[in-house]
Amino acid sequence: MWVEGTVNNTYIRRSLHTASWERAQGLAQEIESADDPKAPPPVKEAPTTLQQAVDEYLADAKARELADSTLAKLETIFKKQFLSWAKAEGYTLLREIDLRAIQSFRTTWKDGGLAKKKKQERLTGFFWFCIRAGWITTTPTQNLKRITVHQKPTDYFPREEYARIVDATYRLDDGMERAYDIDKRGQRLRALVGLLRWSGLRIRDAVTLERTRLLPNDDLFLYQAKTGVPVYVPLPHDVAEDLRNVPPGPKPNPRYFFWSGNGDPKSAVADWQRSFRRLFEVANLEKPDGTTKRCFPHMFRDTFAVENLLAGIPIDQVSILLGHKSVKITEKHYAPFVKARQDQLTASVRQAWQAMEPEKPKPTKRTRQAP
């Protein structure tokens, strides 16, 4: 496209370097409104591509020193899923993504309700990052409806079920051939079960636990609180001794109880999760209706929380041991479904009724007068 004419008594004839009629009209209007019509029209920055926006967002997340697990989730969502979907749908520019596009992308998610909810929150955070960067002015997720999550209360292992799980560690490899020593394998798993149950650690933190965290007095250093105060949890002596005497694994490392120290901790956790699947299969726990109870290693952490609540430990203290950012998180996950704790509260209220009942006045003796 070329432009030719007179502006401010100045003759103009030159190429606009575009084949788009809409773009040419816009450039012509800029020339008409310019103080110096001979000057070339201002060069506008190229629109931001989705690839550029995602790369800078992930680079910023890494610069904020987010956890490796969080960075891995962000890379999966935005690089492997979002960009792949955008390429298949023909989207290349950030400004092309609108509400309908986001709704279309959301229909491809195959996750559960809670995972979908978290993914949508991360997607919203990405577009707010783009707004702060000046690439867009509004977020396409602004009118995106929230995902409703019907989360079932997390189950736990009552004492008799926990005893059956421990017993199953002695029968872990009945009728199976293993290259690694069978007795040592069961002993290592038994030590890890005890650690998870009595410390409340997540499986990743337990698998990568360093030996120096266990003190001679059987206290286990959990973490450093935001206030700078270290948080400890005492372990039963037999659990602590099982940890100290845990046999080395196929690739031992004197620094750790259960990890070789090589490779990604995520791979080590995956190996132990396979062992737990076998353990729960041998334990064969059942629900009251006779169906098989679904079991996961994280339920040992839930057991730690529930048993402490049932023992009367205040929920704010349990929250500190679990490392929750707020006691509200602890209440959300545990207080609603611990019926036994509610039964205890009910019994306490009934006992209080007896103490609060006013004393009945004693009848006064009436004297008879002589006639």
Secondary structure, DSSP 8 states (H G I E B T S, - for coil): -EEEEEETTEEEEEE-S---HHHHHHHHHHHHH-SSTTS---------BHHHHHHHHHHHHHHTT--HHHHHHHHIIIIIIIHHHHHHHT--BGGG--HHHHHHHHTT--S-HHHHHHHHHHHHHHHHHHHHTTS-SS-TTTT---------------HHHHHHHHHHGGGTTTT---SS-HHHHHHHHHHHHHHHHHH---HHHHHT-BGGGB-TTSEEEEEE-TTS-EEEEE--HHHHHHHHT----SS--TTBSS--S-S-HHHHHHHHHHHHHHHHHHHT-B-TTS-B----THHHHHHHHHHHHHTT--HHHHHHHHT-SSHHHHHHHTTTT-HHHHHHHHHHHHHHHHHHS--------------
